[in-house]
Amino acid sequence: MKHREQKHMRGIIIVSFLILQSLVASSSQTAPPDFNFFYWVNYWPGAICDSQKGCCPPPTKGNKSPEFMIHGLWPQFINGTWPAFCDQTNLFDISKISDLVSKMEKKWTEWGVWVCPSNETNLWEHEWNKHGTCVQTVFDQHSYFHTNLKFRQKINLLSILKQKEIKPNDGFYGLNEIKNAIKCVIGFAPGIECNEDVEGNKQLFQIYICLDNYAKEFVECPYVPDKSCTSKIKFPKSPEKYSFGEHLSVRASVSTT
């Protein structure tokens, strides 16, 4: 009788252990990322060139006509902070994205002002090491960069703005006018970051579009970096002439964020 009770108890313990293992595995598979949303950020090259009286073009210009360039996909916390440089054991490895490089050279290039020629590989490395290493519950290196390209193919910001007669012609446009043009397409207003031209005019620099914490859907931005802008901002012309002079004494490259 005692032997049967012991055997029965061992059976209960084993079953309980298996159930617990199953619950742990299920929890690990369904646990959401530990950040709240993504910023998907694109920048306008003309705003870099115009703010520094010149810029250094990418060595590989995939498109003859300038357009918004990807800056990166950044995880964010709801309290206004963000994780960074989370895993130094899985740093950028270009061999893992070799099939994406040709597309990235067209859509994700750096218009730097520190060294000539600029080097988009440095920007890709920075974006993965700072931001990508913090989202490995969602992406590996390949899927991180591929997701950026996927959204870039889906959303052509310059085309969206031009359809509303908002053009890079050094003209001034309402901040809300720009935001509403994009909202009409994606359903949510983006954030707009401005910098200043050499005359001190606020100008369109970066556009922040918010995605859910799996980077699958557009969502309402919990907060946006609009404080750097005025109610009307300049949309600088596309960079046509490239210069790189001694006056470029401070690095103002997109690779710093």
N, C-alpha and C positions, 0 to 999 in steps of 0.2 A: 504493500500500500504506500509506504514511504517512498519507495523507488519510483512508483508511478507519479507521485506528487512532485518529486524532484525533476523527473523527465518533463512533466507538464509545465513546471515553472521555467525550465530551460527553454522550452518551446515558446513560452510567452515572451521571454527576454529576447530571443532571436527575432521573433516577429516584430517586437517593438523597435529593435535596432534597425531592422530593414525599413520599417515605416519612417523612422526618424531620418535615415539616409535618403529616402525618397523625398521627404519634405525639404531637406537641405538642398538636394539637387534641384528640385523644382523651384525653390526660392532663388537659388543662384542664377537660374535660367531666366527668371521673370523679374528679378530685381532691376528697377530703373537706374539709369546713370545717377551718380551722386551730384550732378550739376543740374541746373533748371532749364536752360535753353541755350541756343547758339546765336551768336551774331555771325551772319555771312556778310563779309565786308568787301566792297569794291571801291577802287579809287580812280580818279580822273587824272591822267598824266599831265594834262595842261596845267593843273593846279600846282603841281610840283615845279614844273618849268617856270611858270609865271611868278611863283613866289620867290625864286632865287635868281632871276634874270638868266636862267639857262638850266639845262639839265643834261644828263648823259643818257642817251638812248640805249635800249637793250642791244646787245650784239647781234641777236637774231630777231629780226622784225618779221613776224609771220604775216602780219596784215599791213598793207600800205596805208590804210586809213585808220587813224588812232581810234580807240574805243575805251570804255571802262575796263580796267584790269582787275583781276581777282587779287585781293590782299590776303584773305584767309578765312577760316572757319574757327570761331573762338567760343569755347564753352564759357558760360556765365552763371553766376549764382544770383538768386533773386534779390539779395541784399546789396547788389552793386559791386561785388568783388568777383574775382575769377581765379581759377587754378592756373598754375604755370610751371613749366619744367618739372613735370611729375615723375618721369622715369628716365634716368640717365643710362639705363642698360639697353634701351631700344632706340638709339638715335637714328637720324636720317640716313637712309641707304638708298641711293638713286637707282641701284640695280633692281629694287623692288617695284619701281614705277617706270621701268624702261619703255614699256608700251605706251605710256601716257606723255612722255617728254615732248614729242612733236606738237601735241595739242596744247600742252602747258606753255610752250614757247610762244604761242600765239595769244593765249588768254591770261597768262599768269606771269608777266614779266615785270622786272623792276626798272623804273626810271630813276636811277640814282644820281646823286650829285657829289659823291665822295671820291669815287674812282672811275676812271674810264678805261675800258668799257665797263658798264654796269654788269652785274652778274646775277641772273635770276636764280641760279642754283643756290646762292647764299640765302635768298629770300625763301625758297622752298625748305631749305634746311632749318632756317629759323622758325618757320611756321610749324613744322612738325615737332621740332624739339621743344618749343615753348607751349604750343597749344595741342598738337596731335598726341603727344605723350600723355595727356590728361584725359583722353577720350577713348582709351583702348578697350573699354567695355562696349563701345559702339563700333569702332573702326580699327582695322589694321592700317599700315601705311598706305597700301594700295587703295583701299576703299575710302580712306580720308581724302586723298587727292582726287580720286575719281568722282566722289560726291560733289566736290567743288566744281569740277568740270561739268557735271550733269546739270547743276543749277545754272551755271553760266550759259549752257546751251539752251536752257529753258527760258532764261530771263536776259534779254538784251536791253540793258538800261538806257543806252544812248538812243536806240530805236523808240523805246517807250516815251522818252522825253521829246524827241523830235516830232512824234505824232501829235503832241500837244503844243507844237510850235515853241518848244524850249530847246534852244540850240546853242552849241558852243561857239558863240560869236562875240564874246566879251560884253554881252548884254546883261542886264540885271533882271532877275525874276523873283517873284515872291517865294519865300521858303515854303509856305503852305501849298502854293501852286505846284512846286516840284514834288512835294510829298503826295499830294492828291493824284498827280499823274501816275505815280507808281502804285498807289493804293487802288486805283481803278483796275489795274491788271492783276495784282496779287491778293487783293482783298484787305490788306493792312497797310497802314502808313509806316514808312521806314524812318530811321533816324538819319540826320544829315550832319556831317562834320565839316566845318569850314576852316580854311586857313586864310592868310592875307597875301595879296599881291604886293608888289614893290611900292605901291602907292597907299597901302593900308586898307584897301577894299576887302571886305569879306567875300570869299569865293567858294564855290562848290568844290570840295575836296574828296570826301568819302561818303558812301551810302551804306547804311547798316540795315540789313534785312534780318528779321528774327525768324528762327526756325525752332521747332520743338526739340526736346533733348535727345531725339533719335535722328534729327536732321532729315525728317521725312516730309513735314508740312510747314507752310508759313503760319506764323502765329502773331498775335498782338505783342508788340514790344513792351516788356514791363517798364523799361526806361530807355531813353535814347539820348545821344550826345548832341542835342540841339543848341546848347548854351553857347557854343562857339560861333554861332551864326547870328545875323541880324534878320529883320523881317524881309529884306530884299538882298539877294546875294548875286554875285557875278558868276557867270558860267564862262570861264576862260576859253579862248580859242584852242583848237587842236595844235599841239606842238608841230611846227613845220621846219623851223631852223634850230639846230642844236648847237649850243655853245657850252664851253666849260672853261671858266676863267679863274683868275686868282681870287676873285671876290667870293668864290664859293668856299668859305672858310669853316662853315658849320655843316655837319651832316644833316640832311633833311630827307632821308630816304624812307620809303615805306617799310623797310625791313626792321624798323626800330620798335614795332608794336606787334 
